[in-house]
Amino acid sequence: MIVAGVEVKINRLESIVEQIGEAVLATTETIERLGERVDTLSIQVEEQGKQVQQQGYQILALCDAVQTLAETQDYSLQKLTKLTQTIDRLMTLLEGSNED
């Protein structure tokens, strides 16, 4: 009778140990999958950071191009103003010579 009781307890202990082992394995697998996901997310975040940095460089280049365009536009406007003034003077001279 005592032997049978001991066997039952041993069987229960074996069952408990087996369940603990299965739980440990399942937890280990879950942690490994989570680790892989974290690695994947880490790589994605790093790539997005590189893209944002590249976009920042592109924005700076675009700003420089717009500034150069604005400066060229201003220079062209000054030249056009001088040309218009010269044409106005020529027209005045021509009109003056036609009156003689």
Secondary structure, 3 states (H helix, E strand, C coil): CHHHHHHHHHHHHHHHHHHHHHHHHHHHHHHHHHHHHHHHHHHHHHHHHHHHHHHHHHHHHHHHHHHHHHHHHHHHHHHHHHHHHHHHHHHHHHHHHHHC
